[in-house]
Structure formats: structure tokens, C-alpha cells
Amino acid sequence: GYLASEVASSNPCIESDNLADLAAIGLSGTGLAFIAFPIAVSQMPGGFLWAFVFFLMLLCLGIDSEFAMVESVVTVLEDAGYGKKM
């Protein structure tokens, strides 16, 4: 809701109540999650709940990705022999 109305005021190609305008600007990638989804959810019943669940999911995916990146670096360091003397 709030982000969608802010985007509408700063970008005249996007109106906060019109999803058809998103196709006109070729929205893809992260813009789908942070522009298109808030506009769609603002029009749904119980939109705040779904927005909260969606962004909680994004947070969990980000944390999970960070664990995978750290695990790969630690594995390389351990295989190279670092940390065995500790």
C-alpha cells in the first residue's frame, strides 16, 4: 500500500491502483517483489497479512542464502588447512 502510493507519486508510469501499467514499463526482477506485489496486495482482502507473510518469506530466503555463502567459504578454508591448528 504505502510503497505503491510512493512509487506512483515519483514515477508517473505507475499508478497505485492500476496493475496494467506495470506491463507497459517491462517490470521484472526485484521490481516484481517491491513494486508489483505491494500494488497487487493493496487490492486484496487481508492485504496487510499477505504482505507481512511475503516479506517475512523474503527475509527467511535472504538469511538462508547467507548461510549457504558462509558455509561455502568455511568449507574452502577448512579444506585448505586453515583452522586445524586452533
N, C-alpha and C positions, 0 to 999 in steps of 0.2 A: 503494500500500500504506500508507505511513505517514500520509499526509494522510487517507485514508479511515478509518483507525482513530482518528485525532484527531477527525474530524468526528463519528464515531459516539459518542465519549465526551462531546462537547459538545452534540450535538443528538440526542435520543432518537428522533426520527422516522426517522433514517438508521442502518441497521446496516451494518457494513463488509462483510458477506457477503450482503446482500440488495438486489438492484437493483430489486425491485418497490416498495420503499418510496419510491424517487425519484419515481415517478408520483403517489404519494399527496400529495406536497408541491408538485407542479407545477413541478418544476425546469426552468429554461430559461436561455438566455443564457450568461453566463460560468460559471454554476454547472455547466453541462454539461461544460466543459473542466476545471474544477478540483475538481469533486466526483464527477460521474458517471463520467468517464473513468478517474480513478485507481481507482475501485471495480471497474470492468469489467476494467481491465488487470491488477489484482492477482489476478484469477481466470484469466488466460490463461497458457498456457505461454510462457516467454520474455517475461514481462510487463515486466521491467526494460528490456529492449532497446526494446520498443514505446513505453514511457513516455518513454525518452530521446529517441527519434526524434520523438515527438509534441511534446514540449516544445521540442525544437530547431526544429521547424517553426513553433511559435508565436513563438519568438524571431526567426526569419527574417521572418515576417509582420509583426512589430512594427517591425523595422528598416526593412523595405520601406515600411511606412506612414509612418514618419518621413521617409524620403527624399521621398515624394510631398508631404508637408506643407511641407517646407523648399523644395522646388522651386517650389511654387505661390507662396510668399511672395517668393522671389527673382525670379520672373518678373514679379510685380506691381511690385516695386521697380525692376527694370530698365526695364519699360515706362513707369514714371512718371518716368524720367530719373535716378534715384539710381544712383550708381556709374559714370557715364560720365566724370566728372571725375577718377577715380582713375587 
